[in-house]
């Protein structure tokens, strides 16, 4: 099973998306967007930027869990990962975004 973008409306009425791996696990969560069109542009930005390793910023949370953010060329954060148990798991998550991001279809639930 291939990955997919899950485009939806948040409880606050704004729009967001999750990129899910083939197993259904969320591998990247977007920010909240004011319009559906802006969220769709965010998906296109993930498609464009996800193959480039330089667009990933590897971080550590306050509770010492590794995670990453994917940034656009202008430095704006496009999406944030879940918290991982270790660096190897985080790198696997990045690889999954690189694999699924460019070609995953969109499921529109917005």
C-alpha positions as CSV (number, residue, x, y, z in Angstrom):
1,X,0.0,0.0,0.0
2,X,1.3,3.4,-1.0
3,X,1.4,6.5,1.2
4,X,-1.2,9.3,0.9
5,X,-2.0,12.9,2.0
6,X,-5.0,13.1,4.2
7,X,-6.5,16.6,3.7
8,X,-9.0,17.6,6.3
9,X,-10.7,20.4,8.3
10,X,-9.5,20.9,11.9
11,X,-11.9,21.3,14.8
12,X,-11.2,25.1,14.6
13,X,-12.4,25.2,11.0
14,X,-9.0,25.6,9.5
15,X,-7.4,23.2,7.0
16,X,-4.5,20.8,7.5
17,X,-3.0,17.6,6.1
18,X,-1.1,14.6,7.3
19,X,1.2,12.6,5.1
20,X,0.7,9.0,5.9
21,X,3.1,6.1,5.1
22,X,1.8,3.0,3.4
23,X,1.1,1.4,6.8
24,X,-1.2,4.3,7.6
25,X,1.1,5.8,10.2
26,X,1.3,9.6,10.2
27,X,4.8,10.7,9.1
28,X,4.3,14.4,8.7
29,X,1.7,16.9,10.0
30,X,1.2,20.3,8.4
31,X,0.5,23.6,10.1
32,X,-3.1,25.0,10.1
33,X,-4.1,26.9,7.0
34,X,-6.8,29.5,6.6
35,X,-8.1,28.1,3.3
36,X,-8.3,24.7,1.5
37,X,-6.3,26.2,-1.4
38,X,-3.4,27.2,1.0
39,X,-3.4,23.6,2.4
40,X,-3.2,22.2,-1.1
41,X,-0.3,24.5,-1.8
42,X,1.3,23.1,1.3
43,X,1.0,19.6,-0.1
44,X,2.6,20.8,-3.3
45,X,5.5,22.3,-1.3
46,X,6.0,18.9,0.5
47,X,6.1,17.2,-3.0
48,X,8.7,19.7,-4.1
49,X,10.9,19.8,-1.0
50,X,10.7,16.3,0.5
51,X,13.3,14.7,-1.8
52,X,16.0,17.2,-0.6
53,X,17.8,16.2,2.6
54,X,18.9,19.8,3.1
55,X,15.2,20.7,3.7
56,X,15.0,18.6,6.9
57,X,15.9,20.1,10.2
58,X,16.6,17.4,12.8
59,X,15.6,18.5,16.3
60,X,15.3,17.2,19.9
61,X,12.2,17.9,22.0
62,X,12.3,19.2,25.6
63,X,11.7,15.6,26.7
64,X,14.8,14.6,24.7
65,X,12.9,12.8,21.9
66,X,14.2,13.3,18.3
67,X,11.9,14.7,15.6
68,X,12.2,16.7,12.4
69,X,10.7,19.5,10.5
70,X,10.5,19.9,6.7
71,X,11.1,23.4,5.5
72,X,10.5,25.1,2.2
73,X,13.3,26.9,0.3
74,X,12.3,30.1,2.1
75,X,12.9,28.5,5.5
76,X,9.2,28.3,6.3
77,X,8.1,25.1,8.1
78,X,5.9,23.0,6.0
79,X,5.4,20.0,8.3
80,X,6.5,18.5,11.6
81,X,7.1,14.8,12.4
82,X,6.0,12.8,15.4
83,X,8.4,12.3,18.3
84,X,10.7,9.3,17.8
85,X,12.3,6.8,20.2
86,X,15.7,7.4,18.8
87,X,17.8,8.9,15.9
88,X,17.6,5.8,13.8
89,X,13.8,5.8,14.0
90,X,13.7,9.5,13.1
91,X,16.0,8.9,10.1
92,X,13.6,6.1,8.9
93,X,10.8,8.7,9.2
94,X,12.7,11.1,7.0
95,X,13.3,8.4,4.5
96,X,9.6,7.6,4.5
97,X,8.7,11.3,3.8
98,X,11.3,11.3,1.0
99,X,9.8,8.2,-0.5
100,X,6.1,9.0,-0.1
101,X,6.1,12.8,-0.3
102,X,6.7,13.4,-4.0
103,X,4.0,11.1,-5.5
104,X,1.4,10.3,-2.8
105,X,-2.2,10.9,-3.8
106,X,-4.5,13.2,-1.9
107,X,-7.5,11.9,0.0
108,X,-9.8,15.0,0.4
109,X,-11.8,14.9,3.6
110,X,-12.0,18.7,3.9
